[in-house]
Amino acid sequence: MVFAVYQPVVTLTLPPGWVGDSPAVGKPAMFAPRWDAGKYLSNPTGGAKPDNRGAATFSYLATLIYSTNASAPERGVAAHIKKA
């Protein structure tokens, strides 16, 4: 089995008004793909060839940080999760 992920070096020029270093240079994080046959992907059933069902997709984890501080706009959500 051969596995490789290309990780480019990206240079971005930020538009006026944005905070940060410009040009910004970095390597974007790359996640290894996984094979999934979920209905939300192309070819979930494989058509005439069930052994070929599914597609490669990337796994992403979105994290949300909530605060119960009195001034936090998401305070209600954070208090609900904390109580649950």
Biopython code that builds the backbone (N, CA, C, O; Angstrom):
import numpy as np
from Bio.PDB.StructureBuilder import StructureBuilder

atoms = [
    (1, "MET", "N", (0.843, -1.168, 0.000)),
    (1, "MET", "CA", (0.000, 0.000, 0.000)),
    (1, "MET", "C", (0.892, 1.236, 0.000)),
    (1, "MET", "O", (1.866, 1.317, 0.749)),
    (2, "VAL", "N", (0.552, 2.173, -0.831)),
    (2, "VAL", "CA", (1.286, 3.431, -0.901)),
    (2, "VAL", "C", (0.342, 4.539, -0.460)),
    (2, "VAL", "O", (-0.805, 4.604, -0.901)),
    (3, "PHE", "N", (0.829, 5.399, 0.404)),
    (3, "PHE", "CA", (0.012, 6.503, 0.889)),
    (3, "PHE", "C", (0.857, 7.762, 0.875)),
    (3, "PHE", "O", (1.998, 7.766, 1.337)),
    (4, "ALA", "N", (0.291, 8.816, 0.347)),
    (4, "ALA", "CA", (1.012, 10.091, 0.319)),
    (4, "ALA", "C", (0.009, 11.234, 0.355)),
    (4, "ALA", "O", (-1.096, 11.128, -0.177)),
    (5, "VAL", "N", (0.404, 12.303, 0.976)),
    (5, "VAL", "CA", (-0.412, 13.518, 0.997)),
    (5, "VAL", "C", (0.491, 14.670, 0.607)),
    (5, "VAL", "O", (1.541, 14.888, 1.213)),
    (6, "TYR", "N", (0.076, 15.397, -0.400)),
    (6, "TYR", "CA", (0.830, 16.568, -0.838)),
    (6, "TYR", "C", (0.468, 17.735, 0.067)),
    (6, "TYR", "O", (-0.712, 18.035, 0.250)),
    (7, "GLN", "N", (1.455, 18.386, 0.624)),
    (7, "GLN", "CA", (1.197, 19.533, 1.486)),
    (7, "GLN", "C", (1.874, 20.762, 0.887)),
    (7, "GLN", "O", (3.081, 20.949, 1.040)),
    (8, "PRO", "N", (1.097, 21.591, 0.208)),
    (8, "PRO", "CA", (1.679, 22.766, -0.437)),
    (8, "PRO", "C", (2.011, 23.862, 0.569)),
    (8, "PRO", "O", (1.510, 23.865, 1.693)),
    (9, "VAL", "N", (2.850, 24.777, 0.152)),
    (9, "VAL", "CA", (3.112, 26.002, 0.908)),
    (9, "VAL", "C", (2.293, 27.087, 0.224)),
    (9, "VAL", "O", (2.442, 27.322, -0.976)),
    (10, "VAL", "N", (1.432, 27.745, 0.985)),
    (10, "VAL", "CA", (0.511, 28.723, 0.437)),
    (10, "VAL", "C", (0.919, 30.114, 0.900)),
    (10, "VAL", "O", (1.250, 30.314, 2.069)),
    (11, "THR", "N", (0.895, 31.074, -0.020)),
    (11, "THR", "CA", (1.158, 32.468, 0.311)),
    (11, "THR", "C", (-0.106, 33.270, 0.029)),
    (11, "THR", "O", (-0.613, 33.265, -1.093)),
    (12, "LEU", "N", (-0.612, 33.956, 1.043)),
    (12, "LEU", "CA", (-1.830, 34.743, 0.908)),
    (12, "LEU", "C", (-1.534, 36.216, 1.117)),
    (12, "LEU", "O", (-0.778, 36.586, 2.016)),
    (13, "THR", "N", (-2.122, 37.041, 0.295)),
    (13, "THR", "CA", (-2.060, 38.483, 0.507)),
    (13, "THR", "C", (-3.420, 38.913, 1.022)),
    (13, "THR", "O", (-4.424, 38.800, 0.319)),
    (14, "LEU", "N", (-3.450, 39.401, 2.235)),
    (14, "LEU", "CA", (-4.715, 39.768, 2.855)),
    (14, "LEU", "C", (-5.231, 41.099, 2.314)),
    (14, "LEU", "O", (-4.441, 41.999, 2.029)),
    (15, "PRO", "N", (-6.555, 41.230, 2.169)),
    (15, "PRO", "CA", (-7.110, 42.485, 1.672)),
    (15, "PRO", "C", (-7.003, 43.572, 2.734)),
    (15, "PRO", "O", (-6.868, 43.273, 3.921)),
    (16, "PRO", "N", (-7.061, 44.836, 2.311)),
    (16, "PRO", "CA", (-6.978, 45.936, 3.268)),
    (16, "PRO", "C", (-8.064, 45.815, 4.340)),
    (16, "PRO", "O", (-9.209, 45.476, 4.040)),
    (17, "GLY", "N", (-7.694, 46.091, 5.576)),
    (17, "GLY", "CA", (-8.642, 46.036, 6.675)),
    (17, "GLY", "C", (-8.563, 44.758, 7.484)),
    (17, "GLY", "O", (-9.065, 44.715, 8.607)),
    (18, "TRP", "N", (-7.952, 43.721, 6.950)),
    (18, "TRP", "CA", (-7.816, 42.462, 7.681)),
    (18, "TRP", "C", (-6.625, 42.543, 8.609)),
    (18, "TRP", "O", (-5.604, 43.144, 8.273)),
    (19, "VAL", "N", (-6.757, 41.941, 9.772)),
    (19, "VAL", "CA", (-5.681, 41.940, 10.748)),
    (19, "VAL", "C", (-4.821, 40.703, 10.521)),
    (19, "VAL", "O", (-5.339, 39.595, 10.379)),
    (20, "GLY", "N", (-3.527, 40.895, 10.489)),
    (20, "GLY", "CA", (-2.623, 39.764, 10.317)),
    (20, "GLY", "C", (-1.442, 40.147, 9.453)),
    (20, "GLY", "O", (-1.394, 41.233, 8.875)),
    (21, "ASP", "N", (-0.484, 39.226, 9.378)),
    (21, "ASP", "CA", (0.700, 39.458, 8.558)),
    (21, "ASP", "C", (0.350, 39.261, 7.091)),
    (21, "ASP", "O", (-0.337, 38.305, 6.730)),
    (22, "SER", "N", (0.821, 40.158, 6.261)),
    (22, "SER", "CA", (0.595, 40.020, 4.836)),
    (22, "SER", "C", (1.895, 40.310, 4.108)),
    (22, "SER", "O", (2.469, 41.376, 4.327)),
    (23, "PRO", "N", (2.387, 39.437, 3.269)),
    (23, "PRO", "CA", (1.756, 38.174, 2.905)),
    (23, "PRO", "C", (1.897, 37.141, 4.015)),
    (23, "PRO", "O", (2.908, 37.086, 4.715)),
    (24, "ALA", "N", (0.852, 36.323, 4.158)),
    (24, "ALA", "CA", (0.858, 35.228, 5.133)),
    (24, "ALA", "C", (1.314, 33.965, 4.414)),
    (24, "ALA", "O", (0.801, 33.639, 3.344)),
    (25, "VAL", "N", (2.265, 33.261, 4.992)),
    (25, "VAL", "CA", (2.795, 32.047, 4.389)),
    (25, "VAL", "C", (2.582, 30.901, 5.357)),
    (25, "VAL", "O", (2.862, 31.025, 6.549)),
    (26, "GLY", "N", (2.090, 29.791, 4.845)),
    (26, "GLY", "CA", (1.884, 28.648, 5.727)),
    (26, "GLY", "C", (1.567, 27.384, 4.964)),
    (26, "GLY", "O", (1.382, 27.397, 3.747)),
    (27, "LYS", "N", (1.508, 26.290, 5.703)),
    (27, "LYS", "CA", (1.143, 24.992, 5.149)),
    (27, "LYS", "C", (-0.223, 24.617, 5.705)),
    (27, "LYS", "O", (-0.354, 24.435, 6.916)),
    (28, "PRO", "N", (-1.244, 24.495, 4.861)),
    (28, "PRO", "CA", (-2.562, 24.127, 5.369)),
    (28, "PRO", "C", (-2.547, 22.703, 5.925)),
    (28, "PRO", "O", (-1.824, 21.841, 5.425)),
    (29, "ALA", "N", (-3.337, 22.469, 6.946)),
    (29, "ALA", "CA", (-3.427, 21.129, 7.533)),
    (29, "ALA", "C", (-4.154, 20.205, 6.562)),
    (29, "ALA", "O", (-5.201, 20.562, 6.022)),
    (30, "MET", "N", (-3.607, 19.042, 6.347)),
    (30, "MET", "CA", (-4.215, 18.056, 5.460)),
    (30, "MET", "C", (-4.600, 16.828, 6.278)),
    (30, "MET", "O", (-3.816, 16.344, 7.094)),
    (31, "PHE", "N", (-5.796, 16.337, 6.056)),
    (31, "PHE", "CA", (-6.263, 15.137, 6.723)),
    (31, "PHE", "C", (-6.314, 14.000, 5.714)),
    (31, "PHE", "O", (-6.675, 14.211, 4.556)),
    (32, "ALA", "N", (-5.961, 12.815, 6.141)),
    (32, "ALA", "CA", (-6.020, 11.664, 5.252)),
    (32, "ALA", "C", (-7.485, 11.351, 4.926)),
    (32, "ALA", "O", (-8.344, 11.442, 5.803)),
    (33, "PRO", "N", (-7.771, 10.988, 3.687)),
    (33, "PRO", "CA", (-9.150, 10.666, 3.332)),
    (33, "PRO", "C", (-9.573, 9.329, 3.935)),
    (33, "PRO", "O", (-8.740, 8.489, 4.274)),
    (34, "ARG", "N", (-10.871, 9.156, 4.059)),
    (34, "ARG", "CA", (-11.430, 7.890, 4.512)),
    (34, "ARG", "C", (-12.450, 7.438, 3.484)),
    (34, "ARG", "O", (-12.947, 8.253, 2.706)),
    (35, "TRP", "N", (-12.768, 6.157, 3.469)),
    (35, "TRP", "CA", (-13.755, 5.620, 2.531)),
    (35, "TRP", "C", (-15.079, 5.504, 3.259)),
    (35, "TRP", "O", (-15.141, 4.963, 4.363)),
    (36, "ASP", "N", (-16.149, 6.016, 2.638)),
    (36, "ASP", "CA", (-17.454, 6.011, 3.277)),
    (36, "ASP", "C", (-18.524, 5.780, 2.227)),
    (36, "ASP", "O", (-18.387, 6.227, 1.088)),
    (37, "ALA", "N", (-19.574, 5.094, 2.598)),
    (37, "ALA", "CA", (-20.685, 4.843, 1.681)),
    (37, "ALA", "C", (-21.949, 5.564, 2.151)),
    (37, "ALA", "O", (-23.061, 5.105, 1.888)),
    (38, "GLY", "N", (-21.783, 6.679, 2.837)),
    (38, "GLY", "CA", (-22.925, 7.457, 3.301)),
    (38, "GLY", "C", (-23.754, 7.996, 2.150)),
    (38, "GLY", "O", (-23.229, 8.249, 1.066)),
    (39, "LYS", "N", (-25.055, 8.171, 2.383)),
    (39, "LYS", "CA", (-25.959, 8.658, 1.335)),
    (39, "LYS", "C", (-25.613, 10.066, 0.875)),
    (39, "LYS", "O", (-26.008, 10.473, -0.217)),
    (40, "TYR", "N", (-24.885, 10.811, 1.687)),
    (40, "TYR", "CA", (-24.523, 12.181, 1.343)),
    (40, "TYR", "C", (-23.334, 12.237, 0.383)),
    (40, "TYR", "O", (-22.968, 13.322, -0.067)),
    (41, "LEU", "N", (-22.726, 11.100, 0.060)),
    (41, "LEU", "CA", (-21.592, 11.050, -0.869)),
    (41, "LEU", "C", (-22.037, 10.475, -2.206)),
    (41, "LEU", "O", (-23.103, 9.870, -2.316)),
    (42, "SER", "N", (-21.203, 10.675, -3.214)),
    (42, "SER", "CA", (-21.519, 10.093, -4.511)),
    (42, "SER", "C", (-21.347, 8.574, -4.445)),
    (42, "SER", "O", (-20.501, 8.071, -3.706)),
    (43, "ASN", "N", (-22.139, 7.865, -5.207)),
    (43, "ASN", "CA", (-22.065, 6.408, -5.339)),
    (43, "ASN", "C", (-22.308, 5.662, -4.024)),
    (43, "ASN", "O", (-21.531, 4.764, -3.698)),
    (44, "PRO", "N", (-23.359, 5.995, -3.250)),
    (44, "PRO", "CA", (-23.562, 5.319, -1.973)),
    (44, "PRO", "C", (-23.970, 3.855, -2.102)),
    (44, "PRO", "O", (-23.757, 3.074, -1.175)),
    (45, "THR", "N", (-24.559, 3.468, -3.247)),
    (45, "THR", "CA", (-25.021, 2.087, -3.405)),
    (45, "THR", "C", (-24.135, 1.269, -4.326)),
    (45, "THR", "O", (-24.191, 0.040, -4.290)),
    (46, "GLY", "N", (-23.323, 1.907, -5.144)),
    (46, "GLY", "CA", (-22.478, 1.187, -6.096)),
    (46, "GLY", "C", (-23.183, 0.856, -7.385)),
    (46, "GLY", "O", (-22.579, 0.278, -8.288)),
    (47, "GLY", "N", (-24.466, 1.213, -7.494)),
    (47, "GLY", "CA", (-25.215, 0.918, -8.720)),
    (47, "GLY", "C", (-25.249, -0.580, -8.988)),
    (47, "GLY", "O", (-25.713, -1.350, -8.146)),
    (48, "ALA", "N", (-24.772, -0.993, -10.130)),
    (48, "ALA", "CA", (-24.766, -2.404, -10.513)),
    (48, "ALA", "C", (-23.644, -3.184, -9.832)),
    (48, "ALA", "O", (-23.622, -4.413, -9.893)),
    (49, "LYS", "N", (-22.724, -2.494, -9.191)),
    (49, "LYS", "CA", (-21.582, -3.151, -8.551)),
    (49, "LYS", "C", (-21.516, -2.750, -7.074)),
    (49, "LYS", "O", (-20.798, -1.812, -6.726)),
    (50, "PRO", "N", (-22.250, -3.441, -6.207)),
    (50, "PRO", "CA", (-22.267, -3.082, -4.784)),
    (50, "PRO", "C", (-20.896, -3.073, -4.128)),
    (50, "PRO", "O", (-20.682, -2.343, -3.160)),
    (51, "ASP", "N", (-19.959, -3.875, -4.641)),
    (51, "ASP", "CA", (-18.614, -3.883, -4.068)),
    (51, "ASP", "C", (-17.881, -2.561, -4.286)),
    (51, "ASP", "O", (-16.881, -2.284, -3.623)),
    (52, "ASN", "N", (-18.378, -1.750, -5.212)),
    (52, "ASN", "CA", (-17.744, -0.463, -5.522)),
    (52, "ASN", "C", (-18.461, 0.712, -4.877)),
    (52, "ASN", "O", (-18.232, 1.861, -5.256)),
    (53, "ARG", "N", (-19.325, 0.436, -3.906)),
    (53, "ARG", "CA", (-20.101, 1.525, -3.317)),
    (53, "ARG", "C", (-19.211, 2.442, -2.466)),
    (53, "ARG", "O", (-18.198, 2.023, -1.906)),
    (54, "GLY", "N", (-19.624, 3.679, -2.398)),
    (54, "GLY", "CA", (-18.933, 4.638, -1.555)),
    (54, "GLY", "C", (-18.004, 5.552, -2.324)),
    (54, "GLY", "O", (-17.907, 5.493, -3.549)),
    (55, "ALA", "N", (-17.321, 6.402, -1.565)),
    (55, "ALA", "CA", (-16.400, 7.375, -2.149)),
    (55, "ALA", "C", (-15.411, 7.825, -1.078)),
    (55, "ALA", "O", (-15.645, 7.653, 0.118)),
    (56, "ALA", "N", (-14.325, 8.393, -1.524)),
    (56, "ALA", "CA", (-13.335, 8.947, -0.596)),
    (56, "ALA", "C", (-13.831, 10.300, -0.121)),
    (56, "ALA", "O", (-14.341, 11.097, -0.908)),
    (57, "THR", "N", (-13.682, 10.550, 1.151)),
    (57, "THR", "CA", (-14.080, 11.835, 1.722)),
    (57, "THR", "C", (-13.088, 12.212, 2.814)),
    (57, "THR", "O", (-12.337, 11.365, 3.299)),
    (58, "PHE", "N", (-13.087, 13.450, 3.189)),
    (58, "PHE", "CA", (-12.179, 13.928, 4.223)),
    (58, "PHE", "C", (-12.956, 14.149, 5.515)),
    (58, "PHE", "O", (-14.099, 14.606, 5.490)),
    (59, "SER", "N", (-12.340, 13.830, 6.624)),
    (59, "SER", "CA", (-12.964, 14.017, 7.925)),
    (59, "SER", "C", (-12.535, 15.366, 8.490)),
    (59, "SER", "O", (-11.344, 15.669, 8.560)),
    (60, "TYR", "N", (-13.493, 16.156, 8.883)),
    (60, "TYR", "CA", (-13.212, 17.443, 9.493)),
    (60, "TYR", "C", (-13.892, 17.501, 10.852)),
    (60, "TYR", "O", (-14.991, 16.975, 11.025)),
    (61, "LEU", "N", (-13.261, 18.118, 11.779)),
    (61, "LEU", "CA", (-13.829, 18.288, 13.102)),
    (61, "LEU", "C", (-13.931, 19.780, 13.378)),
    (61, "LEU", "O", (-12.925, 20.479, 13.498)),
    (62, "ALA", "N", (-15.149, 20.244, 13.475)),
    (62, "ALA", "CA", (-15.362, 21.655, 13.788)),
    (62, "ALA", "C", (-15.580, 21.774, 15.289)),
    (62, "ALA", "O", (-16.417, 21.072, 15.857)),
    (63, "THR", "N", (-14.845, 22.642, 15.916)),
    (63, "THR", "CA", (-15.000, 22.821, 17.353)),
    (63, "THR", "C", (-15.581, 24.201, 17.630)),
    (63, "THR", "O", (-15.217, 25.188, 16.992)),
    (64, "LEU", "N", (-16.472, 24.245, 18.575)),
    (64, "LEU", "CA", (-17.073, 25.499, 19.009)),
    (64, "LEU", "C", (-16.725, 25.689, 20.475)),
    (64, "LEU", "O", (-16.841, 24.760, 21.274)),
    (65, "ILE", "N", (-16.305, 26.873, 20.817)),
    (65, "ILE", "CA", (-15.937, 27.174, 22.191)),
    (65, "ILE", "C", (-17.017, 28.087, 22.765)),
    (65, "ILE", "O", (-17.235, 29.196, 22.278)),
    (66, "TYR", "N", (-17.686, 27.601, 23.808)),
    (66, "TYR", "CA", (-18.746, 28.360, 24.448)),
    (66, "TYR", "C", (-18.286, 28.862, 25.809)),
    (66, "TYR", "O", (-17.434, 28.254, 26.457)),
    (67, "SER", "N", (-18.858, 29.965, 26.225)),
    (67, "SER", "CA", (-18.507, 30.554, 27.507)),
    (67, "SER", "C", (-19.777, 30.882, 28.284)),
    (67, "SER", "O", (-20.776, 31.315, 27.710)),
    (68, "THR", "N", (-19.724, 30.669, 29.605)),
    (68, "THR", "CA", (-20.852, 31.054, 30.457)),
    (68, "THR", "C", (-20.622, 32.411, 31.117)),
    (68, "THR", "O", (-21.355, 32.793, 32.029)),
    (69, "ASN", "N", (-19.604, 33.142, 30.655)),
    (69, "ASN", "CA", (-19.375, 34.487, 31.181)),
    (69, "ASN", "C", (-20.598, 35.359, 30.921)),
    (69, "ASN", "O", (-21.274, 35.209, 29.903)),
    (70, "ALA", "N", (-20.867, 36.247, 31.828)),
    (70, "ALA", "CA", (-22.051, 37.100, 31.727)),
    (70, "ALA", "C", (-22.089, 37.913, 30.436)),
    (70, "ALA", "O", (-23.172, 38.204, 29.930)),
    (71, "SER", "N", (-20.940, 38.283, 29.896)),
    (71, "SER", "CA", (-20.903, 39.112, 28.696)),
    (71, "SER", "C", (-20.823, 38.303, 27.398)),
    (71, "SER", "O", (-20.815, 38.885, 26.314)),
    (72, "ALA", "N", (-20.766, 36.975, 27.491)),
    (72, "ALA", "CA", (-20.636, 36.146, 26.284)),
    (72, "ALA", "C", (-21.970, 36.052, 25.545)),
    (72, "ALA", "O", (-22.997, 35.750, 26.153)),
    (73, "PRO", "N", (-21.958, 36.309, 24.233)),
    (73, "PRO", "CA", (-23.216, 36.243, 23.486)),
    (73, "PRO", "C", (-23.799, 34.829, 23.436)),
    (73, "PRO", "O", (-25.005, 34.662, 23.250)),
    (74, "GLU", "N", (-22.957, 33.819, 23.599)),
    (74, "GLU", "CA", (-23.423, 32.437, 23.542)),
    (74, "GLU", "C", (-23.706, 31.861, 24.938)),
    (74, "GLU", "O", (-23.786, 30.644, 25.101)),
    (75, "ARG", "N", (-23.855, 32.723, 25.929)),
    (75, "ARG", "CA", (-23.996, 32.303, 27.319)),
    (75, "ARG", "C", (-25.172, 31.331, 27.520)),
    (75, "ARG", "O", (-25.039, 30.350, 28.252)),
    (76, "GLY", "N", (-26.301, 31.590, 26.888)),
    (76, "GLY", "CA", (-27.470, 30.719, 27.017)),
    (76, "GLY", "C", (-27.193, 29.305, 26.528)),
    (76, "GLY", "O", (-27.576, 28.331, 27.176)),
    (77, "VAL", "N", (-26.535, 29.196, 25.400)),
    (77, "VAL", "CA", (-26.182, 27.887, 24.844)),
    (77, "VAL", "C", (-25.215, 27.172, 25.780)),
    (77, "VAL", "O", (-25.383, 25.986, 26.066)),
    (78, "ALA", "N", (-24.206, 27.890, 26.255)),
    (78, "ALA", "CA", (-23.200, 27.291, 27.153)),
    (78, "ALA", "C", (-23.843, 26.806, 28.451)),
    (78, "ALA", "O", (-23.494, 25.737, 28.952)),
    (79, "ALA", "N", (-24.776, 27.581, 28.998)),
    (79, "ALA", "CA", (-25.441, 27.189, 30.244)),
    (79, "ALA", "C", (-26.309, 25.946, 30.011)),
    (79, "ALA", "O", (-26.382, 25.067, 30.870)),
    (80, "HIS", "N", (-26.959, 25.878, 28.860)),
    (80, "HIS", "CA", (-27.786, 24.721, 28.533)),
    (80, "HIS", "C", (-26.928, 23.454, 28.430)),
    (80, "HIS", "O", (-27.286, 22.418, 28.989)),
    (81, "ILE", "N", (-25.809, 23.535, 27.725)),
    (81, "ILE", "CA", (-24.914, 22.384, 27.575)),
    (81, "ILE", "C", (-24.333, 21.979, 28.926)),
    (81, "ILE", "O", (-24.234, 20.794, 29.241)),
    (82, "LYS", "N", (-23.955, 22.972, 29.712)),
    (82, "LYS", "CA", (-23.386, 22.687, 31.035)),
    (82, "LYS", "C", (-24.408, 21.964, 31.916)),
    (82, "LYS", "O", (-24.062, 21.027, 32.634)),
    (83, "LYS", "N", (-25.642, 22.397, 31.856)),
    (83, "LYS", "CA", (-26.697, 21.770, 32.652)),
    (83, "LYS", "C", (-26.980, 20.356, 32.170)),
    (83, "LYS", "O", (-27.224, 19.457, 32.975)),
    (84, "ALA", "N", (-26.948, 20.159, 30.854)),
    (84, "ALA", "CA", (-27.220, 18.828, 30.286)),
    (84, "ALA", "C", (-26.150, 17.864, 30.686)),
    (84, "ALA", "O", (-26.201, 16.694, 30.308)),
]
sb = StructureBuilder()
sb.init_structure("model")
sb.init_model(0)
sb.init_chain("A")
sb.init_seg("    ")
for serial, (resi, resn, name, xyz) in enumerate(atoms, 1):
    if name == "N":
        sb.init_residue(resn, " ", resi, " ")
    sb.init_atom(name, np.array(xyz, "f"), 0.0, 1.0, " ", f" {name:<3s}", serial, name[0])
structure = sb.get_structure()
